Amino acid sequence: MAERKARYTTISIPRELYERVARLIEDTGFRSPTEYIVYLTRQAVMAIEADRHLIHSLPYAVGRDAERDPRSSDNQ
């Protein structure tokens, strides 16, 4: 029998970021940080699909060693 693919997969994020998102979404109607992160990811993917040039204009650090945004106030 062919192996069925799961409907969902796991993406790991730093626990500190997960906890920040949990605090951020309090009293917003989102049921969990996961639900909010999925919502944000869908929004970003739709925007990038609409304009492929967006992916090159996003302000993020390049490289696997850059875990945190250097602009974040937590890094100061």
Buried (B, 14 or more C-beta within 10 A) or exposed (E): EEEEEEEEEEEEEEEEBBEBBBEEBEEEEBEEBBEBBBEEEEEEEEEBEEEEEEEEEEEEEEEEEEEEEEEEEEEE
